[in-house]
Amino acid sequence: MTKVSYTVSRLAPAEARPELARLWSDNLTIEGGVDAKFAWLYRDAPEPSESVFLLGAERDGDRQWVGTAGVGVRKVWARGRELRAGLLADLAVDRDHRSVMPALALVRAVRTYALDALDLAYGFPNNHAEGVFARVGYKPLGRMSRWARVLRHAGYVARVRDLALRRVPPAVKRVMDRAASMPVVQAIAGRAVDSARMVKVTGAAMQAAMQTKLIWVDQADDRFDALWESARDDHDAIGVRSAKMLRWRFPPHPHTKIALAVGRRDGAPRAYAVIGQDGEVANLRDLFGRRAHIGLLLDLLIPALYARGASSVSMRYLGPRWLIDALEVRGFVQRATVRMVSVGVNPALDDATRAALTSADHWYLTDADEDT
């Protein structure tokens, strides 16, 4: 059998569009379709990427495009200045070529380009790609964790039948099991738990409401630029959260709302949360503001989401401990450790900036920082 050789080419997105459409369609799940994805990433982005990488497989003089990787350009605020970062996205290789060598060639070429043309590169490799990212030189920053809080407990009452209560007599346990299976009992018990847990939340919300109020908006406006300017230096390394970036990353959608906390007296923006709520689950897809004001926002947000019918609220996060503490104080618990984050840094950066960019204790990462 003739040996296959692999090469990687860097092209302008417009040149590669037909190949991208085919590779994306065959290998990725693209919500909204490949045309919308291409426009979102290479036309509408605040800083559209000028490059896309294609993996070619050649046998007997015949070359076919069998893989691709993209580099989205994001701005990152790190230690008081703005840097340009490459977000590694849309890594896709045709099934017949999914061995280590082709993937290594593709990911290595992207890294070489990104760390020469940009200040840093980061990505969210899946379980299959983690080893490849490590072998080409990316450093594991850490894994994002999901933090969740139950708001409505009726659905959890039924779990009592699964408890191995050693001290409960079998006859009593049978009665408890039958009671727990009755929807009316579940509802009553759930509301009782809801009420008990909301007492503390309501008190915190009342305190927060003396200083702050929530405004619900469909998309970011000029107030978000003011908030970014005032709060960005609270973070050592964070993706830029300008109004333009947020409008692009979170365009108006029936299931997406932004809760903006503003000062009750002056109306100045204090913090925001981007919320995706489809049914009873509310996902905090981004959360930003001054540290103290994020706590006030959460105090107002929990009862507000309960009033909007949410049964639970959760967010994904990787970063300093202070936000985890703020979540835990408000009843959030860690549910799962999910996507790995890997990073590479341009060696021309100063030592202090490089140290900050390679430590999860300095970053602040949410869903907003991932490709979609």
C-alpha positions, 0 to 999 in steps of 0.5 A, spaced: 500 500 500 502 506 498 504 511 504 500 517 505 504 523 506 501 529 510 502 537 509 498 543 513 497 549 509 495 556 511 489 559 507 485 565 508 478 563 510 475 565 503 479 561 500 478 555 504 470 556 505 468 550 500 473 545 504 471 548 511 463 546 509 465 539 507 469 538 513 465 541 518 459 538 516 462 531 516 466 531 522 462 536 527 456 538 530 454 545 527 448 548 531 445 553 526 449 550 520 455 551 517 454 558 513 452 561 519 458 558 523 462 561 517 459 568 517 459 568 525 467 566 525 470 569 519 466 575 518 462 578 524 467 577 529 470 583 533 477 581 530 475 576 524 481 571 523 485 571 517 487 564 517 485 557 517 489 551 517 487 545 512 490 538 513 492 535 506 493 527 505 497 525 499 498 519 495 500 517 489 500 525 487 493 525 489 492 530 494 485 531 498 483 535 504 482 531 510 482 535 516 482 543 519 483 547 525 481 554 526 484 560 530 479 565 532 482 571 535 480 574 542 483 580 546 485 578 553 486 583 558 492 581 562 496 585 568 494 591 565 494 591 558 491 588 552 493 582 548 491 578 542 490 571 543 488 565 538 482 561 540 483 554 538 477 551 535 474 547 530 479 541 530 476 536 525 479 530 521 476 525 517 475 518 520 480 515 515 485 519 517 484 520 525 491 517 527 496 521 532 500 523 526 495 527 522 492 530 528 499 532 531 501 535 524 495 540 524 495 542 531 503 543 531 502 548 525 497 552 528 501 552 535 507 555 531 503 560 527 499 562 533 505 563 538 509 567 532 503 572 530 499 573 537 501 573 544 498 567 546 494 561 544 489 557 548 484 551 547 479 547 550 481 540 547 476 534 548 478 527 551 481 525 545 485 531 543 488 532 550 494 528 549 495 531 542 495 538 545 500 536 550 505 533 545 506 539 541 507 543 547 501 546 550 501 546 557 494 544 561 491 550 565 486 546 568 479 543 568 473 547 568 468 545 573 460 546 573 457 549 579 450 548 581 445 550 585 438 547 586 432 552 586 426 547 586 426 541 590 420 537 589 423 533 584 429 531 589 424 528 594 423 522 590 430 520 592 428 518 599 426 511 597 433 510 594 436 512 601 439 506 605 437 508 612 439 503 617 435 505 623 429 506 619 424 500 620 422 496 614 415 498 615 416 505 616 421 505 610 415 502 606 411 508 608 416 513 606 417 510 600 410 510 598 409 517 600 415 519 596 412 516 590 406 521 591 406 527 586 402 531 592 407 529 597 413 531 593 410 538 591 409 539 598 415 537 601 419 540 595 416 547 597 417 546 604 425 545 602 424 551 597 421 556 603 427 554 608 432 555 603 430 561 600 429 565 607 437 566 607 437 568 600 431 573 601 435 576 606 441 577 602 437 579 596 433 584 601 440 587 603 443 587 596 437 591 593 438 596 598 444 598 593 443 595 587 437 593 582 437 588 576 435 590 569 434 585 564 436 586 557 436 582 551 443 584 549 449 588 551 449 596 550 454 602 552 453 600 559 457 594 558 463 598 556 463 602 562 463 596 566 468 593 563 473 599 563 471 599 571 472 592 573 477 589 568 483 590 573 480 586 578 482 580 574 489 578 572 488 575 566 481 575 562 478 575 555 475 582 554 468 583 555 466 589 551 459 591 549 461 589 542 464 582 544 458 580 548 453 582 542 457 578 538 458 572 543 451 572 545 447 575 540 439 576 541 436 569 542 429 567 545 432 563 551 438 568 552 437 574 557 442 578 561 441 580 568 445 587 569 446 589 576 446 597 576 446 602 582 440 604 585 442 611 586 446 612 580 444 607 575 451 605 574 453 598 571 455 594 577 455 587 574 452 582 569 450 575 568 448 572 561 443 567 562 441 561 558 434 558 560 431 553 556 425 550 560 427 549 568 435 549 567 438 556 568 445 556 565 450 562 567 454 563 561 458 569 563 458 573 569 463 579 570 464 585 574 467 588 581 468 582 586 464 585 591 458 587 586 458 580 583 456 577 590 450 582 590 448 580 583 448 573 585 444 575 591 439 578 587 439 573 581 437 567 585 430 569 587 429 572 580 431 566 577 426 562 582 421 567 580 422 566 573 421 558 573 428 555 574 429 549 578 436 549 578 442 554 576 449 552 574 455 555 571 462 553 568 468 556 571 476 556 571 479 561 575 481 564 582 478 561 589 474 567 590 469 566 585 468 559 588 467 561 595 462 566 593 458 561 589 459 556 595 456 561 600 450 562 596 449 554 596 452 552 589 456 545 589 461 542 585 457 537 580 462 535 575 469 537 572 469 538 565 473 541 559 480 541 559 483 548 558 490 548 555 495 554 553 501 556 550 504 563 551 509 567 546 516 567 549 517 574 547 512 576 553 515 578 560 516 573 565 510 576 570 505 576 564 507 569 562 507 566 569 500 569 570 497 566 563 500 559 565 496 559 572 489 558 573 489 562 579 490 568 575 485 566 569 478 568 569 474 563 564 467 562 563 463 559 557 464 566 554 471 564 553 470 558 549 468 557 541 461 555 540 
